[in-house]
Amino acid sequence: MNICVYCASSSAIDAAHVELAARTGAELARRGHTLVSGGGSVSCMGAVARAARAGGAHTIGVIPRALLALEVSDTDADELIVTDTMRERKALMDARADGFLALPGGLGTLEELLEIWVARVLSLHTKPVVVLDPGGVFGHLRLLVDGLVESGFVRPVARDTLIWADSVDEALDHLEAAAAPPSTVPAGAGAGAAAGTAPPQPTDREIIEGD
């Protein structure tokens, strides 16, 4: 399974977040998956890629030319793809991935997460989207979305399309279960995994808003 990991490139964050990224890369490799990332070699982006390679995983990095210097490209990636634009970068990451995992991150991580989540809600793809947030960094985001549901701006089924996890094992279990054919979903995988197998159908109004 090709797993796209969205995560931080900031060097100002707590080391615990970098360690979480490294554990994610190591476990991803142990389970035999391929890593798709944003092609950076610093902070969490570098940690997840290095740990994945150390465990024997194939790593694919996709980075726009304008960020080569800023994010210090992951030149050790098995495949390092340099794009002309950010839009091309995200499109390639989406195309190469079978599922998406967001770790705690800043505006770039949020932008990537929201775009791929909305695309799932609008049935533009059927791949699982999981957030691994054991420290509650995105706690305010969850509260915001809950408020939007209560106010009628977001359907509960759209909110529930996004799967939340508190541990690396739980996150990867959800990705594997949601990406597997129904007959191979492990027993006891949980409601979140089951929700990942059937994306909600958008209403006409939501399709217009999504455009």
Secondary structure, 3 states (H helix, E strand, C coil): CEEEEECCCCCCCCHHHHHHHHHHHHHHHHCCCEEEECCECCHHHHHHHHHHHHCCCCEEEEEEHHHCCCCCECCCCCEEEEECCHHHHHHHHHHHCCEEEECCCCHHHHHHHHHHHHHHHCCCCCCCEEEECCCCCCHHHHHHHHHHHHCCCCCHHHHCCCEEECCHHHHHHHHHHHHCCHHHCCCCCCHHHHHCCCCCCCCHHHHHHHC
